[in-house]
Amino acid sequence: MRCDVAIVGGGMVGASLACALAAGAQPWRVTLIESVALAPPGERALQPSFDARSTALATGSARLLAQLGLWESLRPLVEPIRSIHVSDRGRFGSVVMDAAQEGLEALGYVAENRHLGQVLLGGLRAASGMRVLAPARVRAIRPAAAGMTLEIDAEAGAARLAATLVVIADGARSALASGLGIASEQRDYGQTALIANVAHRAAHQGRAFERFTDDGPLAMLPLGASAEGLARSALVWVQDHAQAAAAMALDDEAFLARLQQRFGYRLGRLLRVGERQSYPLALVRASEQVRSGVVLAGNAAHALHPVAGQGFNLSLRDVAALAAVLEEARARGESIAEAAVLARFVARQAADQQRTIGFSDLLPRVFGSGVLPLAAARDLGLIGFELVPALRSLLVRHASGLGSGGSGAA
């Protein structure tokens, strides 16, 4: 088998890149390789990225998805974020960012991952020049004369695939990247993120809440109503490992009581909690994002703290930039495996990645500190954003992913 681009990993980032390449002026020959079976049309996706969690999509990300022809199908399935309330529990600092005040339809959108999966897999099925191998595993990637060779274990047996370019998008601490000698740097935050959907008495009215507590940040993001008509929000609750383990061990009633005590009654009484999931948090960055014939994307390149919901938004901008660089290289008659071509992608995204990763790393450390001078300074900063419209507008553009020219941090 041969292809122009082989994408290892059929999660949100890998599927988005496949759709971006298919949307080019002349579709590429793309092979997407995923270790689990992809669900038939109309059924829930089995891929782990498309589970019960939710993803906050910045306005800039919605525009990128529109360029890929995916937003029209996704738009009825997402919940707009009309405002974001940021507060520091037990202190005086807070700020409210409002879409209407900034002339925006929404600051962003919350998509359930299962809906993202349906839309992205639909895009893959509609794409020309697309081959999907699932379930299949890449056993090894080796340099070849004109690109890379992938050794694959599939249902039909072992196979070899010749690809001009390989994009590794199989998650943080990728074994395939490690096998190529690409190391990853990791800084453990000593925290666990607890994820669940929560039903509550009061309507959220498109409000998202980011509440910084002495235990860690707690976010509630608006979701569509449940099948019974109950208002719902997506919970992201960051705590140290021991506290998170204790919260996971509580029964639903005790868990909701604990959450109510930490979050308050901004959404009225908390009524139900869905399936709870948890995962440890670390900042993970690959030592190299590209080398000749290879690109790392998504969490394989950089896995971020979820406090500001920036991970997928940054990866989506990476995907758009990579697809654009490859199109430009093809127009110039260059090989997309050349290190010089891929270096242009790195240069194009360097400032965005540095700014976004730096912000998502700094925020939990600043708001997680109980040192009085720092706590007072951050509260004064929040008040400054609230009182000075120009500063608040800058914060809104940053939060909505509009930045400069629509490519700023999410």
C-alpha positions as a printed Julia matrix, in Angstrom:
410×3 Matrix{Float64}:
   0.0    0.0    0.0
   1.09   3.55  -0.69
  -0.17   6.99   0.3
   0.88  10.61   0.55
   0.07  11.03   4.25
  -0.4    8.33   6.89
  -2.15   9.5   10.07
  -1.68   7.27  13.11
  -4.58   7.87  15.49
  -8.24   8.42  14.57
  -9.22  10.61  17.53
 -10.33  14.22  17.28
  -6.97  15.56  16.07
  -6.18  12.77  13.62
  -9.69  12.83  12.15
  -9.6   16.66  11.9
  -6.33  16.52   9.99
  -7.72  13.89   7.63
 -10.72  16.13   6.94
  -8.44  19.17   6.46
  -6.32  17.32   3.9
  -9.46  16.13   2.1
 -10.66  19.74   1.87
  -7.61  20.83  -0.13
  -7.68  21.97  -3.73
  -6.62  18.46  -4.77
  -7.29  15.84  -2.09
  -4.29  13.92  -0.85
  -4.08  10.15  -0.72
  -4.53   9.69   3.01
  -4.49   6.54   5.12
  -5.82   6.88   8.67
  -4.91   4.08  11.07
  -6.88   3.62  14.3
  -6.47   0.89  16.9
 -10.2    0.46  17.63
 -13.11  -0.09  15.28
 -14.91   3.04  14.1
 -18.65   3.03  14.69
 -21.06   2.64  11.76
 -23.1    5.74  10.79
 -25.64   6.67  13.46
 -24.01   4.66  16.22
 -21.88   5.9   19.11
 -18.19   5.99  18.24
 -15.99   3.5   20.07
 -12.83   5.6   19.76
 -11.75   6.76  23.27
 -11.59  10.41  22.19
 -15.33  10.3   21.46
 -16.48   9.26  24.93
 -18.81  10.95  27.43
 -16.55  13.98  27.9
 -17.09  17.41  26.33
 -14.79  19.85  24.56
 -14.88  23.64  24.67
 -14.51  24.95  21.12
 -13.28  28.51  20.76
 -15.0   30.76  18.23
 -11.84  30.6   16.13
 -12.07  26.8   16.13
 -15.68  26.96  14.98
 -14.53  29.04  12.01
 -11.84  26.48  11.16
 -14.4   23.68  11.3
 -16.63  25.73   9.01
 -13.78  25.94   6.5
 -13.61  22.14   6.58
 -17.33  21.88   5.86
 -18.04  20.32   9.28
 -19.61  23.15  11.26
 -23.0   23.02   9.58
 -23.5   19.47  10.86
 -22.01  20.17  14.29
 -23.7   23.53  14.99
 -27.13  22.08  16.0
 -25.37  19.73  18.45
 -23.32  22.28  20.42
 -24.24  24.66  23.21
 -23.06  28.29  22.84
 -21.16  29.97  25.66
 -22.85  33.38  26.04
 -20.81  34.46  29.06
 -17.96  33.28  31.26
 -17.86  34.05  34.97
 -14.37  33.77  36.48
 -14.04  33.91  40.27
 -11.59  33.18  43.09
 -13.39  31.26  45.85
 -13.24  33.02  49.22
 -11.74  36.19  47.71
 -13.07  39.36  46.14
 -11.73  39.04  42.59
 -14.07  38.15  39.71
 -14.78  39.09  36.11
 -17.64  38.38  33.69
 -16.96  38.17  29.97
 -20.1   38.62  27.87
 -20.41  37.81  24.17
 -23.16  40.35  23.48
 -21.12  43.19  24.98
 -18.31  42.33  22.57
 -20.57  42.03  19.53
 -20.14  38.25  19.29
 -22.74  35.52  18.91
 -20.83  33.41  21.45
 -17.48  33.29  23.22
 -17.22  29.65  22.23
 -19.22  26.43  22.11
 -19.38  23.23  24.14
 -19.5   20.04  22.11
 -20.05  16.6   23.54
 -17.24  14.41  22.25
 -19.67  11.79  20.96
 -21.2   14.45  18.71
 -17.76  15.58  17.55
 -17.07  11.95  16.74
 -20.21  11.6   14.65
 -19.4   14.7   12.6
 -15.7   13.96  12.13
 -16.31  10.34  11.15
 -19.0   11.54   8.74
 -16.42  13.85   7.2
 -14.0   10.95   6.82
 -16.59   8.81   5.07
 -17.4   11.61   2.63
 -13.75  12.38   1.82
 -12.21  11.31  -1.44
  -8.77   9.72  -1.5
  -9.29   8.43   2.05
  -8.45   4.94   3.29
  -9.29   4.03   6.89
  -7.69   1.0    8.56
  -9.54   0.21  11.79
  -8.98  -1.7   13.92
  -5.28  -1.75  13.12
  -2.07  -1.05  15.0
   1.19   0.38  13.78
   3.95  -1.85  15.06
   6.87   0.25  13.82
   7.75   3.23  11.63
  11.0    3.12   9.68
  12.72   5.6    7.35
  12.61   4.66   3.67
  14.05   6.06   0.45
  11.15   8.44  -0.28
   9.46   8.83   3.1
   8.57   6.27   5.75
   7.44   2.65   5.93
   4.83   1.59   8.48
   4.51  -2.01   9.67
   0.86  -2.61  10.51
  -1.1   -5.35  12.23
  -4.67  -5.36  10.91
  -7.64  -7.73  10.98
  -6.62  -9.12   7.6
  -3.05  -9.75   8.84
   0.28  -7.95   8.76
   0.8   -5.26   6.14
   3.29  -2.63   5.09
   2.42   0.92   4.1
   4.7    3.31   2.26
   3.94   6.95   3.11
   5.64  10.13   2.06
   4.73  11.72   5.4
   3.62  10.16   8.7
   1.62  12.18  11.25
   1.67  10.63  14.72
  -1.49  11.61  16.62
  -1.84   8.68  19.01
  -1.79  10.59  22.31
   0.62  11.85  24.95
   3.87   9.93  25.55
   3.52   8.23  22.18
   5.28   4.88  22.01
   5.74   5.33  18.24
   7.44   8.69  18.72
   9.62   7.17  21.42
  10.51   4.34  19.05
  11.82   6.94  16.61
  14.0    8.43  19.33
  11.74  11.45  19.96
  11.66  12.0   23.71
   8.98  13.84  25.65
   9.45  16.27  28.52
   6.94  15.97  31.34
   6.11  18.12  34.35
   3.63  16.54  36.74
   1.12  18.98  38.21
   0.36  16.66  41.12
  -3.31  16.96  40.22
  -6.12  14.85  38.8
  -8.96  16.12  36.6
 -12.37  14.7   37.44
 -14.86  14.83  34.55
 -18.64  14.37  34.65
 -21.92  15.77  33.35
 -24.1   17.35  36.04
 -27.85  18.13  35.97
 -29.0   21.17  37.94
 -32.2   22.99  38.88
 -31.57  26.43  37.3
 -31.1   27.0   33.57
 -27.51  27.85  32.7
 -28.55  30.45  30.07
 -25.33  29.85  28.19
 -23.18  30.72  31.2
 -19.84  29.02  31.82
 -18.14  29.22  35.2
 -14.43  29.01  36.01
 -14.0   28.94  39.78
 -10.56  28.83  41.35
 -10.57  27.19  44.76
  -7.89  26.27  47.29
  -8.28  22.65  46.09
  -7.84  23.54  42.41
  -9.84  25.02  39.51
 -13.45  23.96  38.96
 -15.26  24.62  35.68
 -18.91  24.16  34.69
 -19.62  24.43  30.95
 -23.14  24.66  29.46
 -24.59  21.57  27.77
 -27.89  20.82  26.08
 -30.75  19.52  28.23
 -30.95  15.87  29.21
 -33.48  13.47  27.71
 -35.74  14.26  30.69
 -35.43  18.0   30.04
 -33.06  18.77  32.92
 -30.52  21.57  32.51
 -26.96  20.19  32.33
 -23.38  21.39  32.53
 -20.06  19.64  31.94
 -17.9   19.53  35.06
 -14.1   19.7   35.05
 -12.9   19.53  38.68
  -9.15  19.61  39.31
  -7.87  18.45  42.72
  -4.77  16.83  44.13
  -4.58  13.09  43.61
  -5.79  12.1   47.08
  -8.78  14.47  47.05
  -9.78  13.37  43.56
  -9.59   9.69  44.54
 -11.76  10.4   47.58
 -14.3   12.29  45.42
 -14.4    9.43  42.91
 -15.13   6.98  45.73
 -18.19   8.92  47.0
 -21.69   7.82  46.06
 -23.64  10.2   43.83
 -25.47  11.94  46.67
 -22.33  12.61  48.68
 -20.45  13.67  45.56
 -23.11  16.23  44.64
 -23.14  17.58  48.2
 -19.37  18.03  48.09
 -19.53  19.7   44.68
 -22.37  21.97  45.78
 -20.32  23.11  48.76
 -17.34  23.99  46.54
 -19.25  25.49  43.61
 -22.19  27.19  45.32
 -25.72  27.74  44.02
 -25.08  29.71  40.81
 -26.91  26.95  38.94
 -29.36  26.18  41.7
 -29.44  22.81  43.38
 -27.32  20.09  41.75
 -29.61  17.15  40.97
 -27.73  14.36  39.24
 -24.25  13.39  38.17
 -23.44  11.12  35.24
 -20.53   8.76  34.76
 -17.39  10.09  36.43
 -13.95   9.79  34.85
 -10.56  10.97  36.04
  -7.05  11.31  34.69
  -3.76  12.66  36.1
  -2.5   15.99  34.8
   0.94  16.8   33.44
   2.41  19.2   30.92
   3.89  16.93  28.25
   5.88  18.3   25.31
   7.76  16.37  22.65
  11.41  17.33  22.26
  10.84  17.48  18.48
   7.56  18.11  16.67
   8.94  17.38  13.21
  11.78  15.6   11.52
  12.18  14.46   7.94
   9.04  12.49   7.0
   7.42  12.76  10.46
   5.11  15.21  12.28
   3.71  14.91  15.8
   0.22  16.32  16.35
  -2.26  16.69  19.21
  -1.27  15.34  22.62
   1.65  13.5   21.03
   3.16  16.95  20.45
   1.83  18.82  23.5
  -0.6   17.79  26.26
  -1.83  20.75  28.33
  -3.53  21.44  31.65
  -7.31  21.61  31.0
  -7.88  24.74  33.12
  -8.43  27.03  30.13
  -9.71  24.41  27.66
  -6.92  25.15  25.2
  -5.63  21.71  24.19
  -7.86  20.77  21.26
  -8.18  24.37  20.09
  -4.4   24.67  19.78
  -4.19  21.3   18.05
  -6.88  22.32  15.58
  -4.89  25.44  14.68
  -1.82  23.21  14.27
  -3.84  20.98  11.92
  -4.94  23.97   9.81
  -1.38  25.3    9.63
   0.08  21.91   8.68
  -2.49  21.38   5.93
  -1.74  24.86   4.55
   2.04  24.27   4.57
   1.64  20.94   2.78
  -0.59  22.57   0.13
   2.01  25.29  -0.42
   4.77  22.69  -0.74
   2.79  20.73  -3.34
   2.19  23.91  -5.35
   5.96  24.54  -5.35
   6.76  20.99  -6.39
   8.5   20.22  -3.09
   8.39  16.9   -1.28
   6.23  17.07   1.84
   8.74  14.8    3.58
  11.53  17.41   3.41
  12.71  18.75   6.76
  12.77  22.29   5.33
   9.06  22.07   4.43
   8.08  20.79   7.87
  10.26  23.42   9.54
   8.0   26.05   7.96
   5.06  24.51   9.81
   6.97  24.7   13.1
   7.92  28.33  12.45
   4.33  29.23  11.56
   2.95  27.81  14.82
   5.83  28.59  17.18
   4.46  31.84  18.64
   0.92  30.44  19.01
   2.18  27.29  20.74
   4.52  29.19  23.05
   1.79  31.66  24.05
  -0.92  29.05  24.51
   1.17  26.48  26.36
   2.68  29.19  28.55
  -0.74  30.59  29.46
  -2.27  27.19  30.26
   0.76  26.32  32.39
   0.87  29.64  34.26
  -2.83  29.93  35.08
  -3.19  26.96  37.47
   0.05  27.85  39.23
  -0.95  31.48  39.77
  -4.49  30.67  40.92
  -3.38  27.62  42.87
  -1.1   29.63  45.13
  -2.32  30.67  48.56
   0.57  33.11  49.08
  -1.14  36.34  50.18
   0.69  38.88  47.93
   0.11  36.73  44.84
  -3.52  36.06  45.79
  -4.14  39.79  46.26
  -2.43  40.6   42.95
  -4.51  38.1   40.95
  -7.74  39.4   42.52
  -6.78  42.96  41.63
  -6.08  41.73  38.1
  -9.56  40.19  37.84
 -11.12  43.42  39.11
  -9.09  45.37  36.56
 -10.48  43.22  33.74
 -13.99  43.79  35.11
 -13.66  47.58  35.42
 -11.66  48.41  32.26
 -13.62  47.49  29.09
 -10.56  47.58  26.82
  -8.73  45.04  29.0
 -11.81  42.86  29.17
 -12.13  42.94  25.37
  -8.55  41.7   25.06
  -9.35  38.87  27.46
 -12.5   38.03  25.48
 -10.59  37.82  22.21
  -8.06  35.56  23.9
 -10.79  33.33  25.39
 -12.75  33.12  22.14
  -9.71  32.13  20.08
  -9.88  35.17  17.81
  -6.51  36.66  18.74
  -4.93  38.36  15.75
  -6.46  37.24  12.49
  -8.45  34.45  14.13
  -5.47  32.35  15.15
  -4.88  33.48  18.7
  -4.95  31.28  21.76
  -8.2   29.55  22.61
